[in-house]
């Protein structure tokens, strides 16, 4: 799997996670934000691709994203965002990598430490 696809999954998880205080986020809102993101590369996010991504996220990260009232998507919370969990660390690492990689100003100034040496 390409790192770009993983970055897309992380972007989607972050976008839905940020909308938790508003009771979730609709597909139209996600599609609008996707269109404005650098990851979209000018492509639209179809409903079919979105649903396929949700299935991949659940399989890869074990994060369940559900659709509630008003067709608003939300994350069914478990231990996926629990402080200190491996899944939380992985999402944070991918998020940071995506943020730095997509910012041309930061790309040449930030050096990420190889975590494998610490384990």
N, C-alpha and C positions, 0 to 999 in steps of 0.2 A: 504494500500500500504506500502510495506517495505521501510525503510529508505535507504537501499542499492539501490533500484530502483530509488528513488529520486536522490541519489548521481550520478547515471548513467545519468539521464536526465540533471542534472546540469553540469556534465562533458561534455556532448555533446553540450550544449548551450555555455559553456566557450570555447570549442575547435573551434566552428564555429565563435564565437564572436572574438576570437583572430586572426582569418584569414581574418578579414574584410579589412585590409589594402592591402592585396594581391588579393583582388577581390573575396574572398570566398575560399572554400576548396572542393576538390573532395572527393567522397566516398572512393576511394582507400587510400587517405591520412588520412581520418578519421579512416579507418580500420587499417592502420598501427600504428597510434597513440594509438588506442584502444588496440591493441595487446601488446603495451609497457606499458600500464597503469596497476596499481594494481587492479583497478576495474574489469578488464576483467577476472581475475581468470583463465587465460589460454584459455578462449573461444574466438572464432572469432565473429566478428560482421557481421551477414549476412545482405544482402540488405533488406530482409523482416523485420528483427528486427529493422533495422535503420529506415525504413519508419514508422513502428508501433510506434517507439519512437518519431518521429517527430509529429505524430498525437497526442500522449499523451502529449507532451510538449505544443503543441498549446492549447489543451483542459485544461490542468492544469495551465499553466503559461500565457496563451494568448500571446505566442510568436510565430510569424509566420516565419517559415524557408522555404525558396524557393530555387529552383534550377534555376540558370541563365545560361548564355552562357558558353560553355565549361564544362557543367555539374558540375558547382561549386555551392556549397550550401552557402547561406548567410542568415542573419537575416534581415527581413523587419522591420526596426526600427520604433518604435512608442514611447510610453512612458515607455517601459519595462526596459530601462536602465537609465531613467531620474533620476537625483540626488534627493534623498528624497522620491522617490515613494515606495510604499509598495512592489511592485514586485521586485524592485531593492534591497531593504533590504532583502527580502526573498532569492533571488539568492545569495547575498553576505553571508548570514547566512549559507545556505546550502554548499556553496563553502568552507567557513572556517571550517565548521564541517567535511567535506570530507577530506580536507587537513590535519587537525589535526588527524582525525581518521585513516588515512592511513599512517601517519608517526609515527613509533614506538618510535622514540626519543622524539617527541613532545607530544605524547599521555598522558604521565604521568606528564608532566610539565605545560600544559596549562589547565586552568580551565575557562570554558565559563560561563558567567553570564546568569541567567535566565531572558529573556527579558520580560516575562509576568508580573513580579513585577514592571517594569517601566511604563507599560501602565496603 
